[in-house]
């Protein structure tokens, strides 16, 4: 089998994964999350705060100078964790990741056994 055929088969595997219940559940949960304005806004703000915290940490600024960012991040995280739409998305994402890890492990084991 040449490289082109191998990549074609990889595309077929990707299609099979996209047709899995885990992928459908993830897509549905993502659409529901994106349709929830409060969750979207909280996630956007959470990402912004994490970037700001990372910048402070990269410059080795003591946490006492940006503790307010950490506190706001914690508050937003608590809000997000209490939202069913976020929980459903996280669960669907975890299920899809598990499937992808299982496929990856199976491929790695098959290659290792035949090498």
Secondary structure, DSSP 8 states (H G I E B T S, - for coil): --HHHHHHHHHHHHHHHHTSHHHHHHHHHHHHHHT-HHHHHHHHHHHHHHHHHHHHHHTT--GGGTHHHHHHHHHHHHHHHT-HHHHHHHHHHHHHHHHHHHHHHHHHHHHHHH-
